[in-house]
Protein backbone atom coordinates (compact mmCIF):
# COMPACT_ATOMS: atom_id res chain seq x y z
CA UNK A 1 0.00 0.00 0.00
CA UNK A 2 1.09 3.53 -0.73
CA UNK A 3 0.72 6.30 1.89
CA UNK A 4 -2.75 7.32 3.13
CA UNK A 5 -4.38 4.05 2.13
CA UNK A 6 -3.64 4.68 -1.53
CA UNK A 7 -2.89 1.66 -3.65
CA UNK A 8 -0.33 2.38 -6.33
CA UNK A 9 -0.64 0.90 -9.81
CA UNK A 10 1.63 -2.14 -9.21
CA UNK A 11 -0.28 -2.99 -6.00
CA UNK A 12 -3.60 -2.61 -7.84
CA UNK A 13 -2.28 -4.86 -10.61
CA UNK A 14 -1.40 -7.45 -7.98
CA UNK A 15 -4.89 -7.29 -6.46
CA UNK A 16 -6.40 -7.75 -9.94
CA UNK A 17 -3.99 -10.57 -10.80
CA UNK A 18 -4.73 -12.36 -7.52
CA UNK A 19 -8.49 -11.93 -8.22
CA UNK A 20 -8.85 -10.23 -4.80
CA UNK A 21 -11.15 -7.64 -6.38
CA UNK A 22 -13.37 -10.16 -8.19
CA UNK A 23 -17.04 -9.76 -7.39
CA UNK A 24 -19.90 -7.31 -7.20
CA UNK A 25 -19.27 -3.85 -5.80
CA UNK A 26 -21.93 -1.43 -4.55
CA UNK A 27 -21.58 2.35 -4.41
CA UNK A 28 -21.66 3.60 -0.82
CA UNK A 29 -23.73 6.77 -1.26
CA UNK A 30 -22.95 7.93 2.28
CA UNK A 31 -19.23 8.14 1.45
CA UNK A 32 -19.52 9.21 -2.21
CA UNK A 33 -20.01 12.61 -3.83
CA UNK A 34 -20.78 13.70 -7.36
CA UNK A 35 -20.42 17.40 -7.99
CA UNK A 36 -20.65 19.92 -10.79
CA UNK A 37 -18.39 22.91 -11.39
CA UNK A 38 -18.97 25.64 -13.93
CA UNK A 39 -18.61 29.37 -14.36
CA UNK A 40 -21.26 31.99 -14.96
CA UNK A 41 -21.26 35.75 -15.43
CA UNK A 42 -18.96 35.47 -18.46
CA UNK A 43 -16.54 33.13 -16.71
CA UNK A 44 -15.98 35.33 -13.67
CA UNK A 45 -18.13 33.60 -11.04
CA UNK A 46 -17.54 29.94 -10.13
CA UNK A 47 -20.63 27.83 -9.57
CA UNK A 48 -20.41 24.59 -7.61
CA UNK A 49 -23.09 22.07 -6.87
CA UNK A 50 -23.47 18.61 -5.43
CA UNK A 51 -25.94 15.92 -6.40
CA UNK A 52 -27.46 14.55 -3.19
CA UNK A 53 -28.72 11.24 -4.57
CA UNK A 54 -26.36 8.76 -6.22
CA UNK A 55 -26.39 5.00 -6.58
CA UNK A 56 -24.37 2.47 -8.49
CA UNK A 57 -22.91 -0.95 -8.84
CA UNK A 58 -19.96 -2.54 -10.58
CA UNK A 59 -18.45 -5.91 -11.29
CA UNK A 60 -14.84 -7.04 -11.50
CA UNK A 61 -14.36 -10.37 -13.28
CA UNK A 62 -11.68 -12.91 -12.38
CA UNK A 63 -9.81 -11.70 -15.48
CA UNK A 64 -9.84 -8.12 -14.11
CA UNK A 65 -12.51 -6.79 -16.49
CA UNK A 66 -14.56 -3.96 -14.97
CA UNK A 67 -18.12 -2.91 -15.80
CA UNK A 68 -20.85 -1.05 -14.00
CA UNK A 69 -23.11 1.97 -13.80
CA UNK A 70 -23.71 4.98 -11.59
CA UNK A 71 -27.01 6.84 -11.49
CA UNK A 72 -27.39 10.43 -10.30
CA UNK A 73 -30.76 12.02 -9.57
CA UNK A 74 -30.84 15.20 -11.68
CA UNK A 75 -33.33 16.81 -9.28
CA UNK A 76 -30.94 16.36 -6.35
CA UNK A 77 -28.61 19.17 -7.52
CA UNK A 78 -27.78 21.61 -4.72
CA UNK A 79 -25.76 24.76 -5.44
CA UNK A 80 -26.83 26.50 -2.22
CA UNK A 81 -29.00 28.85 -4.31
CA UNK A 82 -32.67 27.81 -4.44
CA UNK A 83 -33.51 29.93 -7.50
CA UNK A 84 -30.53 28.58 -9.46
CA UNK A 85 -31.31 24.99 -8.40
CA UNK A 86 -34.91 25.37 -9.60
CA UNK A 87 -33.61 26.70 -12.92
CA UNK A 88 -31.12 23.83 -13.27
CA UNK A 89 -33.98 21.33 -12.73
CA UNK A 90 -36.12 23.08 -15.39
CA UNK A 91 -36.39 22.31 -19.11
CA UNK A 92 -33.64 24.91 -19.74
CA UNK A 93 -31.14 22.48 -18.24
CA UNK A 94 -31.67 18.99 -16.76
CA UNK A 95 -35.48 18.86 -17.24
CA UNK A 96 -35.52 16.54 -14.23
CA UNK A 97 -39.29 15.98 -14.35
CA UNK A 98 -38.95 14.39 -17.81
CA UNK A 99 -35.41 12.98 -17.44
CA UNK A 100 -34.92 12.16 -13.75
CA UNK A 101 -31.58 10.36 -14.05
CA UNK A 102 -28.07 11.10 -15.25
CA UNK A 103 -26.26 7.82 -15.88
CA UNK A 104 -22.63 6.85 -16.34
CA UNK A 105 -22.12 3.37 -17.75
CA UNK A 106 -18.64 1.86 -17.52
CA UNK A 107 -17.55 -0.73 -20.07
CA UNK A 108 -13.86 -0.82 -19.25
CA UNK A 109 -11.29 0.41 -16.74
CA UNK A 110 -7.65 0.00 -17.76
CA UNK A 111 -4.67 0.57 -15.50
CA UNK A 112 -2.69 3.57 -16.77
CA UNK A 113 -0.02 5.74 -15.25
CA UNK A 114 -0.88 6.26 -11.59
CA UNK A 115 -4.52 5.26 -11.93
CA UNK A 116 -7.07 3.97 -14.41
CA UNK A 117 -8.58 5.11 -17.68
CA UNK A 118 -12.32 4.60 -17.58
CA UNK A 119 -14.35 4.15 -20.79
CA UNK A 120 -18.09 4.03 -21.17
CA UNK A 121 -20.90 6.47 -21.79
CA UNK A 122 -22.72 9.39 -20.18
CA UNK A 123 -26.48 9.82 -20.57
CA UNK A 124 -28.12 13.17 -19.84
CA UNK A 125 -31.67 13.99 -21.03
CA UNK A 126 -31.81 10.67 -22.94
CA UNK A 127 -28.76 11.67 -25.01
CA UNK A 128 -25.91 9.19 -24.68
CA UNK A 129 -22.35 10.09 -25.61
CA UNK A 130 -19.10 8.12 -25.27
CA UNK A 131 -17.05 9.05 -22.25
CA UNK A 132 -13.39 8.38 -21.40
CA UNK A 133 -11.59 9.85 -18.42
CA UNK A 134 -8.63 9.24 -16.12
CA UNK A 135 -9.17 8.52 -12.45
CA UNK A 136 -7.13 7.71 -9.39
CA UNK A 137 -7.94 4.62 -7.38
CA UNK A 138 -7.51 4.11 -3.64
CA UNK A 139 -8.01 0.81 -1.86
CA UNK A 140 -8.54 0.92 1.88
CA UNK A 141 -8.78 -2.86 1.74
CA UNK A 142 -9.78 -5.57 -0.71
CA UNK A 143 -13.41 -4.77 0.22
CA UNK A 144 -13.42 -0.95 -0.21
CA UNK A 145 -12.18 0.97 -3.22
CA UNK A 146 -12.46 4.68 -4.05
CA UNK A 147 -12.34 6.25 -7.48
CA UNK A 148 -11.66 9.99 -7.87
CA UNK A 149 -11.98 11.91 -11.12
CA UNK A 150 -12.62 15.28 -12.69
CA UNK A 151 -14.48 14.81 -15.95
CA UNK A 152 -14.78 17.72 -18.41
CA UNK A 153 -18.16 17.88 -20.16
CA UNK A 154 -19.56 20.26 -22.76
CA UNK A 155 -23.22 20.57 -21.76
CA UNK A 156 -24.34 21.44 -25.29
CA UNK A 157 -23.49 17.85 -26.29
CA UNK A 158 -26.51 16.86 -24.19
CA UNK A 159 -28.97 19.51 -25.35
CA UNK A 160 -28.34 21.86 -22.43
CA UNK A 161 -27.99 24.96 -24.58
CA UNK A 162 -29.63 27.70 -22.50
CA UNK A 163 -27.18 30.58 -22.22
CA UNK A 164 -28.76 33.98 -21.73
CA UNK A 165 -26.45 36.60 -23.25
CA UNK A 166 -23.58 34.10 -23.29
CA UNK A 167 -23.06 34.47 -19.56
CA UNK A 168 -23.01 30.76 -18.61
CA UNK A 169 -20.10 28.55 -19.58
CA UNK A 170 -20.88 25.48 -21.66
CA UNK A 171 -17.72 23.83 -20.29
CA UNK A 172 -18.42 22.04 -17.04
CA UNK A 173 -16.50 19.67 -14.80
CA UNK A 174 -18.10 16.70 -13.09
CA UNK A 175 -16.23 15.82 -9.92
CA UNK A 176 -16.52 12.27 -8.63
CA UNK A 177 -15.49 10.65 -5.38
CA UNK A 178 -17.04 7.19 -5.59
CA UNK A 179 -16.55 4.68 -2.81
CA UNK A 180 -17.45 1.09 -3.64
CA UNK A 181 -17.74 -1.78 -1.17
CA UNK A 182 -17.67 -5.44 -2.00
CA UNK A 183 -20.81 -7.45 -1.35
N, C-alpha and C positions, 0 to 999 in steps of 0.2 A: 504494500500500500504506500502511496505517496503521502505527503503531509496533509493534514486536515481531512482525513478520510477519503481523499481523492485517489482513484485508481488510475495509474498511468496506462498508456496504450499497451505496453508489453504485459502488464498485469491483467488488463481486460482481455487481451488475446488469450492468456493462460486460462482465465475463467471460462471463456467461450470454448477453448480447446478441450478443457476438462468437462464440458457440458454442465458446469455448475449453475449456469444461468438458464438452462433449459426449463421451459414451463410457461405457464400463463401468469402474466403480471397485470396488476390492477392499479390504476392511477389513484393515489391518495389525495383526494381533493383538499383535505385539511392542511396538507403540507405543500400543495402546488399552487402556483399563480400563473395566470396568463394575462398579460397587460398589452396596452396599446399606447404608442408614443407617436405624436405628430406635432406639427406646428401650424398655428393659425396667425391671423393678422399679418399676412405677407411674410411669414417665416420668422417673425420676431417673438412670438409667444409660444412657449412649449405647452402642449396639452398631453396629459397622461391620464390613463384610465386603467381600471382593472375589471376583468370579467369575474363576477362572484360565483358563477356556477360552471364547473368543468367536470368532465368524467372521461374515462378512457380505459382501454385495455390493450395489451400487447402480448405477443407470443414470441418466444425464442426457441427455435428448433434445436435438436441435438447437433445439427450441422452448423449452428450459429446464425441461421437466417432469422431476420427480425421482421415482424409485420404487426400492424395494429392500427388503432384509430383513437383520436381524442375529439370530444364534442364540447363545444363552448356555447352556452346560452347567450344569444345575441342581446336579449333584453336585460341581461345581468351586468351590462356595462355601467361602471361608476367612475365618473371623472371629478366627483365632488362638486358638480354644478348641475343642479336639477334641470334647469332649462336646456343646457347642452345635452344632458343624458336623454331627455325626452326627444330632442331633435335627432340624436344619433339612432334612436330606436325607430324613428319615423321612416316613411318611404323615401325620403331624401338620402338616407344612408342604409342602415341594416334592414329596414322594413321587417322588424322582428315579429310583428303579428302574422305576416305571410310566410316569412322564412325564419323560424325560431332558432335554428342551429347553424353554427359555423363549425365545419368539420375538417380535421386534418387526418388524412389516411396515409399510413406509412407502408411502403412496399419493400423498402430495403434500408438498412443502416450498415454502412461500411466503415471499418476502422480507417482513420486517416489522420496523419499528423499527431496532434495531442488529443484527438477526440474521435468523433464519427461524422460521416457525411450521410445525412438523412435524405431519402428520396421518396416522393409520394405525390399527393395532391392536396390542394386546399379548395374547399367549397364554401362560397359565400353567396347568398341569394340565389341558390340553385345553379350558379356558374362554377364549374370545376376547372382548375388550371393546375398544370404540373408544378411541383414545388421541390426544390433541392436546397438544403442549407447545412451549414456546419454547426456542430454542437459539442459541448464538453460533457463528459460523463463522469459521475462520481459514484462510487459504490461504498456504502457504509458497511455492507456485508453482502453475502451472496443472496440475501432476501430483500434488499432495498437498494435501488439504483435511482440516481437523479440525472436528469438531462437538462442542460441549460443552453439556451440559444437566443439570438436576436435575429429575427427574420424580416428582411426588407420586403415590403409589399406595396405595389402601386394600386391604390383602391379603384382606379378607373377600369382595371382589368376585370373587376367584379361588378361593374355597373354602378358604382358609387361615385357619381360624377358631379353632384351638387358642389358648387364652388362660387358663392356669391362674390362678385367683383374680384375673383382670383385670390381671395384672402386665405383660403384653406389649402394646405399642402396636399397633394395627391400621393406623396411619398410618406409611407407610414412604416413603423417598425413594430412587429409583434414580439414581445418579450415572453419567454417561456422558462419557467422553473417547474419541471414535472418530476414528481417523485412517484416511483412505481414500487409496489411491494409484491412479492411472489406469493401466490395462493397455494 
